[in-house]
Amino acid sequence: MFRQILFTQWKWARLPVLAFVLAGFALPLLSAQAFSESYSRFWFAPLFLGQLQSLGAFYPLLAALIGLIMALTAWAADHRGRHVYALSLPIPRWHYTLLRFGAGAVLILLPTLALWLSALIATSLTKLPMGLHAYPTTLAVRFALATLIAFGALFAVSAGTSRAAGIVLGLLAAVVLAQLLFDLFEIKIQIIDAVLYRIYIWPGPLEIFTGHWMLFDV
Amino acid sequence: MSNAVEIRDLEYRAGKSFEIRELALNVPSGSMYGFLGPNGAGKTTTIRLMLGLLRPRAGRITVLGGEIPREAPRVLARTGYVPEQPHLYQTLTVDEALRFHAAFYRTWDWKWADELLGAFGLDRTRLLARLSKGEMGKLEMLLALAQRPELLVLDEPTDGLDPVVRRDVLTALLEYVSQQNATVFISSHLVHELERICDWVGVMDRGRLVAELPMHSFKSGIKRLRVANAPALPGDTPFVVLSREVSAADAETWIVRGWQPPMRQYFEGVGANLRDIIDLDLEEGFVELLRTFRVPQS
């Protein structure tokens, strides 16, 4: 059963997955190349590490993009068929959802493994100065977790009806509108800041996307 | 005789314009139950409620002894379903669609699936998106039959198919039913098709069940009568007068239900002259039934 679900999901998402594998493989190599170039130009570690941080922003972006695309492709075919096929299969709804989630989780492992492999290769080829270390496995684990969180959150949103999606979008619009009104009347309440704080600062669910994503660090 | 499907006091509402009210329905085990109704009557919604795809507001649904929606997965494992619209994943090939479907059914019969594939002339390597409407109809029926179900629920399975494909699909269905003694619940607005194959009929209109009876009773009980010197008020008739209209200067045409030959005496008793008794086919009976049902509501 799981094999068949995995097969369908692979069939729907194979092109994006292959693109993500390539991107996941390329990122650590690019980081290593940027490191070597920066190191030859800046002798002071904080300067070239600062240069590398800009490249580090691509890791969480890629993780979020993988989560988004995999979540959308997991449900797209069922949405098109108004879920009639899925609901008429002889398994409980939670079981079917779990199978689709599991298949998506297996597929997002592929770019993660590519990233890990590439990070290992990149670090083995890079000569590090004293005081700096490579973190290929830590980076790959963090990337895997971020991808899984993005996939999980977006999978849940994508699984919902258009009404549910409308409610979520409506809530977001309400927050933005409220903030605009507060600013207009010079009321010193920062709703957006408060919401972002709750989401991005520990124990917020998206905290993993923040901070520095470094393959090489002190 | 036990019932494969029992529905009691079913209530369902979709938006403001459509609702199913106090629906009660019995599908005897081993029967071929024709579910008739005009477009928008609520046939597809009733089927979806029956299979647990939708949740009712109130009422009780029992299918193959299992309560719906609580026991839907267990019931669906023994039920073949052909929906109104093709519902399969269009990006799969025929072979992939078979493998996907088979993985969910323990009773799946590969040998028979292969036989049907040959009989229907379906190409295993063809993408579902490239299948014609007829081929898709055949594939849907193949998937429903090859899982060897005890109950087949078919929602307009031959709608839009050409006569050759329709014959192929119905032949496969009848062959299966004769072998397995399965129950078939078939919804359609193609009245003549149901007339040939069904032994029970249920008629639905505007979310309510108008009639449910054995096909022979339905066909033989509805008559068109030509009556001369008909009374202005029919009074206490032994049959149900569905409609009456003036057809000539001294004659009227009555459509009646529940007709039996000894009921002729009624006309003698009221001083009328029964000139003619005409059998109505299922379609005419169906139309008259709906017309009568709608009169008091409109």
Interface residues (C-beta under 8 A of the other chain):
Chain A: M1 R3 Q4 F7 T8 K11 W12 A77 R80 G81 R82 V84 Y85 L87 S88 L89 P90 I91 P92 H95
Chain B: R48 L51 G52 L53 A72 P73 R74 V75 L76 A77 Y81 P83 Q85 H87 L88 Y89 Q90 T91 L92 E96 R99 F100 A103 F104 Y105
